[in-house]
Every structure is written in C-alpha cells, then in structure tokens.
Amino acid sequence: MGNEQETKKGVDKEVMKALRAARQETIRRVSAQVKEQKKIIASITGELKKGPRTVPEIADAVGLLPREVLWWIASLKKYGVVLEGEKQGAYFAYRLAE
C-alpha cells in the first residue's frame, strides 16, 4: 500500500508540473495585468489624497482618458474606497472614504 501511495504522489507531482507549464503564459499575462491595475488604482487614490477631484481633473493628473478614470472611480465607489461629493460645475467631485 505504501508503494502505491508513493506512485500516486509522483504522478500528482508530474500532473501539477505539466499544468503549471501549460498555464505559464496565462499566469504571466494575468500577473502583469494585476500589476498594472494596482498601479492605476494607486495613481487615482494618490490624486484623491490631495483632496476632492472631478473625473477630468483626475484624468489630467494621472494621464488616463476620462472614460477610463470614470470606470475606475465607479469600481472604487462600488467597493467603498471612493465617495461621491458635491457637484463642481458639470461634474461630481470624488474623495477617498475615511
């Protein structure tokens, strides 16, 4: 019985090794995406640490298109990281949640 278990463990290791090799490119690509997303979130929240900002103001400061910033703001708002403030002209000002 012990020999059977050792053989099964060896097969499991080989299967896992093959899966890791097959998925290596996907893992690399997803890791790069996550890193880029964290960088964007940090730049937006860094700008909001300075005080309330509108989407166009944030976009100018971080170098993204306003539609991209709006998408990120909506996501951060959904998860309670950002709050919608008062309107400044045609745009709402957003700030970090405390």
C-alpha positions in Angstrom: 0.0 0.0 0.0 2.8 2.4 0.8 4.4 1.9 -2.6 1.0 2.7 -4.3 0.7 6.0 -2.4 4.3 7.0 -3.4 3.5 6.2 -7.0 0.3 8.3 -6.8 2.2 11.2 -5.3 4.7 11.0 -8.1 2.0 11.1 -10.7 0.3 14.0 -9.0 3.5 16.0 -9.0 4.0 15.4 -12.7 0.5 16.4 -13.5 0.9 19.6 -11.5 4.2 20.3 -13.2 2.6 19.8 -16.6 -0.3 22.1 -15.7 2.0 24.9 -14.5 4.0 24.6 -17.7 0.8 24.7 -19.8 -0.5 27.7 -18.0 2.7 29.6 -17.6 1.9 32.2 -20.3 -1.6 32.9 -18.8 -0.2 33.3 -15.3 2.5 35.7 -16.6 -0.1 37.7 -18.5 -2.6 37.9 -15.6 0.2 38.9 -13.2 1.2 41.8 -15.5 -2.5 42.9 -15.7 -2.9 42.8 -11.9 0.3 44.8 -11.5 -0.9 47.5 -14.0 -4.3 47.7 -12.3 -2.7 48.2 -8.9 -0.6 51.0 -10.4 -3.7 52.7 -11.8 -5.6 52.4 -8.5 -2.6 53.8 -6.7 -2.3 56.8 -9.0 -6.0 57.6 -8.7 -6.2 57.2 -5.0 -2.9 59.2 -4.7 -4.5 62.1 -6.5 -7.6 61.9 -4.3 -5.4 62.1 -1.2 -4.8 65.7 -2.2 -8.5 66.4 -1.9 -11.7 66.1 -3.8 -11.3 65.9 -7.6 -13.5 65.6 -10.7 -13.0 62.9 -13.3 -11.4 65.3 -15.8 -9.0 66.6 -13.1 -8.0 63.1 -12.2 -7.6 62.1 -15.8 -5.3 65.0 -16.5 -3.2 64.3 -13.4 -2.7 60.6 -13.9 -2.6 60.6 -17.7 -5.6 58.4 -18.5 -8.6 59.1 -20.6 -11.6 60.5 -18.7 -13.7 57.4 -19.6 -11.1 55.1 -18.1 -11.0 57.2 -14.9 -14.8 57.1 -14.7 -14.7 53.3 -14.9 -12.1 53.1 -12.2 -14.0 55.6 -10.0 -17.2 53.7 -10.4 -15.4 50.5 -9.3 -13.8 52.1 -6.4 -17.1 53.7 -5.4 -18.8 50.3 -5.6 -16.3 48.9 -3.1 -16.5 51.9 -0.7 -13.0 53.2 -1.4 -14.3 56.5 -3.1 -17.2 58.6 -2.2 -19.2 61.0 -4.5 -19.1 64.6 -3.2 -20.7 67.8 -4.3 -21.0 68.8 -7.9 -18.4 71.2 -9.3 -19.8 72.6 -12.4 -21.0 69.7 -14.6 -19.0 67.1 -12.7 -19.2 65.5 -9.3 -16.1 65.7 -7.1 -14.9 62.4 -5.7 -12.9 61.9 -2.5 -11.5 59.0 -0.6 -13.6 57.3 2.0 -12.3 57.7 5.5 
